[in-house]
Amino acid sequence: MAPTAEAVPVFPAYDLGAQFEVMRLARERAGVPAPRALWFEPDPAPLGMPFFVMEREEGLVPPDVMPYTCEGWLLEADPEGARTLQDETVAILAAVHEAPIRPAELAFLGAAGLRAHVEDQRAYYAWAHGRRRIPVLERAFDWLEAHWPEDPGPDVLTWGDARPGNVMYRDFRPVAVLDWEMAAAAPRELDLGWIIFLHRFFQDIAEMLELPGMPDFMRRDDVCRKYQELTGYQPRDMDFYEMYAALRHGIIMARVWQRRIHFGEQADPEDPDDLVMHRAAIERMLAGDQGPAS
């Protein structure tokens, strides 16, 4: 179901019809185990909001709280199991991106391309934070403009929220691929940068807590090497796409913290950059430190 306005939602719109269609395309055209989408009901009358129904699946999901880099079954897995899960998750991206889907079939996702995607994020930043500027995020927007790829390449169907925490696994292999609300027609590297950065975000949390985490998991070189092996496509401009992932995640996380302030769960920080939980990572990237690649 879509959230109500009273819940102070994280995103300005929840197009459940689009999610329903993306899940169908991912399952039928890409062959990935997106749950079978059964029914979409746009009329809010029955439950108070539009909703869709999908088949139930059973499996394990790497947790976000506490992150899988801090505790849980994935952290405790042997190296072979963790590598199987990593490779199988990268294979989801390869399958989605290689799916035989015509551009016209993705028109329901809105304007295609990297420029349209970034401008949409600018609009989301303005909506999410109103008149309250967050300097570290605006510096990241400026960095993107200064490092724009010469050729962003062709647009494909992208998952949008590509990460292990949105997958159910059995024996380290995907059985359900979830959360398609950020899907877009955009360059392949959008998903690759996101999956690499989101692990870095969780690894930083583990190290902040003085835990070893999973430093050998979802490293850039390993992810890109496996992706090229599966698709024949060599990812490029990854510094750009990892910075873009850090910026996008920063907008979302700052909105989440604003919600917590709204509901009295935490105090409003004096420095608006502190709304971004991973501001230190963005600042390091702005200074030229892109973190471990391999």
C-alpha positions, 0 to 999 in steps of 0.5 A: 500500500502507498503511505498516507499523507499523515505519515509524512512519506519519504517520497512525493509520490508512490506510483503503485501501478508503475511498480506493478508493471515493472515487476511484471516486466522484470519477471516475464522479460528479464527472468528475475524472481520478482514476486508474481504481481497478481492484482493492482487496485487503483481505487482507494475505497477498499483499503483507504489507499491504492494497493497491489497484491503479489504472491508470497515467498519464503526466504532470508533477507540481509537486515538493514537494522542492525546492518548485515555488516554488523550481525546476522546470517550473511556476516556469519556466512563462509566466504564461498556463500558470501561470494555466491550471494554477491555474484547472484545479486550482480546477476540480477542487475545483468538480467534486468539490464539485458532484458529485451524491452523496447524504450517505448515500453518504459515510457510509463516510468517518465523521461529517460536518461541520466540528465532527466534522472538527475533533474528529477533528483534535484526536484526531489531534494527541493520537495523533501527539504523545502527551504532548508538547504543541506550544503553537503548535498548541494556540493555533491550536485555541483561535483556531478556537473563538473564530472559529467560523463562524456557518453552516459551510454544507452538507457535500460530498465534499472532496478533503482534500489539495487541491494541485497537488503531488497532480495530474499535468498535461499542457500545464498541465491535470490528467490524474490527481488523486491522494492521497484519503486525507484525503477527508471530508464537510465544508464546501467551504471546507476544500479552498479553505483548504488549497490556498491555505495550502499554496501560501503554505507553499511561497512562504514557503520560497522567500522564506526562501531569498531566491528570488522564488517565485510570489507571484501564484499561488493567491492567495485572491481569485483562487482564490475568484473562479474557484471562484464563477465555476464553481459560483455559490457564494461562499466565506466565512470564509476566515480561519478555513479558512486557519488551520485548514489551517495547523493541520492541516498543522502537526500533520502536519509535526510528526509528520513531524519526530518520525519524523525524530527517531525514525530519527536523522535530526535532533536533538530541538529544545528548543522543541517549537514548532520541530517545526512548520516553519511556526510563524512563519506560524501565529504571524503568523496568530494575530496577525491577519496573514492574508497576501496575499489578492490 
